[in-house]
Amino acid sequence: MSSKFVADDPSYRGPNFSIEPPNRVEFSNSSGTVIPCSAHGSPHPLITWVKGDGEVLQDLSGLRYVRHDGTLVFPPFPGEEYRADVHATVYRCEASNAAGTIGSRDVHVRAGKIGLIYSYKT
């Protein structure tokens, strides 16, 4: 199927976010957090999370995973398992279907120990 055909077919609608994640998410290692992302379109869009550099996220056991509904989950974790490349970085949600792809705003994630949020060093 060519892209012209898809673009001309009224039954195809590019994705639009129904829930776009926030720009900043801060959380404690003892609580973890969930970051929702969902979109509608026709056909139903696939939700993918990517790092700031565009690399598609891989689940990391006990640290980060994506649920079937597109929600990015950071479960509670012991302070010694803190990783800056997971817990203090930028993510983006992307929604795609046959009619197109959209990307969310950058989501700046920052985790910290109870009572202490790690700060960025400049």
ChimeraX attribute file (.defattr): number of C-alpha atoms within 10 A of each C-alpha:
attribute: neighborCount
match mode: 1-to-1
recipient: residues
	/A:1	6
	/A:2	6
	/A:3	11
	/A:4	9
	/A:5	11
	/A:6	16
	/A:7	15
	/A:8	10
	/A:9	11
	/A:10	9
	/A:11	11
	/A:12	18
	/A:13	19
	/A:14	21
	/A:15	26
	/A:16	19
	/A:17	18
	/A:18	11
	/A:19	13
	/A:20	19
	/A:21	21
	/A:22	15
	/A:23	14
	/A:24	12
	/A:25	15
	/A:26	16
	/A:27	20
	/A:28	20
	/A:29	26
	/A:30	15
	/A:31	14
	/A:32	17
	/A:33	18
	/A:34	17
	/A:35	18
	/A:36	17
	/A:37	23
	/A:38	21
	/A:39	20
	/A:40	18
	/A:41	21
	/A:42	15
	/A:43	15
	/A:44	16
	/A:45	24
	/A:46	19
	/A:47	23
	/A:48	19
	/A:49	23
	/A:50	17
	/A:51	18
	/A:52	14
	/A:53	9
	/A:54	10
	/A:55	10
	/A:56	15
	/A:57	16
	/A:58	12
	/A:59	13
	/A:60	11
	/A:61	8
	/A:62	13
	/A:63	19
	/A:64	21
	/A:65	19
	/A:66	20
	/A:67	13
	/A:68	9
	/A:69	11
	/A:70	20
	/A:71	19
	/A:72	23
	/A:73	18
	/A:74	22
	/A:75	17
	/A:76	17
	/A:77	17
	/A:78	11
	/A:79	14
	/A:80	8
	/A:81	11
	/A:82	17
	/A:83	12
	/A:84	13
	/A:85	9
	/A:86	17
	/A:87	21
	/A:88	19
	/A:89	16
	/A:90	19
	/A:91	25
	/A:92	23
	/A:93	26
	/A:94	24
	/A:95	25
	/A:96	22
	/A:97	19
	/A:98	19
	/A:99	21
	/A:100	17
	/A:101	15
	/A:102	17
	/A:103	18
	/A:104	19
	/A:105	16
	/A:106	18
	/A:107	20
	/A:108	17
	/A:109	19
	/A:110	21
	/A:111	28
	/A:112	19
	/A:113	17
	/A:114	12
	/A:115	8
	/A:116	11
	/A:117	14
	/A:118	16
	/A:119	10
	/A:120	8
	/A:121	4
	/A:122	3
